[in-house]
Amino acid sequence: MEGVIVNFRMGRHTYTGNQMVVKVKGVASKDKAKALVGKAVTWTNTKENTITGKVASAHGNSGNVRVLFEKGMPGQAIGSKVKVA
């Protein structure tokens, strides 16, 4: 499956650098998003470096998921594609 990084997981005054909100293609409900919990996610930059993570939970009611990556993600990752396996 393929997804797009929407944003960091954020609070009012802070953000969490290794947690991202991802919109997965073809997932439009909270129930379908819950089925993805535990799946592996990989992000690859232009230099072929990869950062891996896993789906932690659903985020909101429109099918977005929260992904915990192994280390902090760069800001340039927002809007880029990820692979959900």
N, C-alpha and C positions, 0 to 999 in steps of 0.2 A: 504494500500500500504506500501511498505517497501523501505527504502532508506539508503544510506551510507553517513556519514559526510566526506567530502573531505578535507576541510581546513577552517580556519578562513577567514572572509572577510578581505583582506589585501590591504594596499597601499604600496608605495615604502619603507617608513620608519616606518610605524605603522600598527597595527592590531586592529580590533574591537572585543572585548572579548565576546560580546553577539550575534554576527552575524556570522553565519556559511554558507558555501556553501555545499549543499546537492545534491547528484546524486540519483534521484528516479528511481527505477527499472521500465523499460518499457516506460520511457519518453526519447525520443531522438531528440526532436525538440523544438524550442523556442515557437511555438504555443501551443504545449501540455503542456509546462511548465507554460505558462501564465494561463492556465485553472486551475492550482493548487493554484493560489493566494488566500489567505484567509483561506486555510485549516490548521487544527491544527496538530502540530508535537510534539511527545513526545520522550524523550531520557531517558532510564533507565540504571543505572549502576549496578554493581554486588551486591550492598547492597540494591537493590530495591528502591533507591531514584530516583525520576523522576524530570526532568526539562522540562517544556512545552514552546512552542513557536508557531509562525504561519508563513506561507509562505508569504514573502513580495513581491517578484518579481522574474522574470526570471534572470538568471545569464549567460551571454554568449549565444552562438547559438547552443549548443549541448544538451540542455535540463536540465541543472543544475538550481537549484533554490536557492534563498537567504532566509534564515530563521532567524527571529528575536526571540531570546529566552528571557525569563523573567529575567534571570540573567546571569552572565558570565559562560562560559563553560570551563571545565578543558581541558588541552591539551591531556589527555588520551582519550577524546571523539573522536579524529580524527581516522577514520577508523572503527568506531563502527556503529551499525545499529540504525535507528530511525523508528518510525511508523508514517505514514502520514494518517490522517483520514479526 
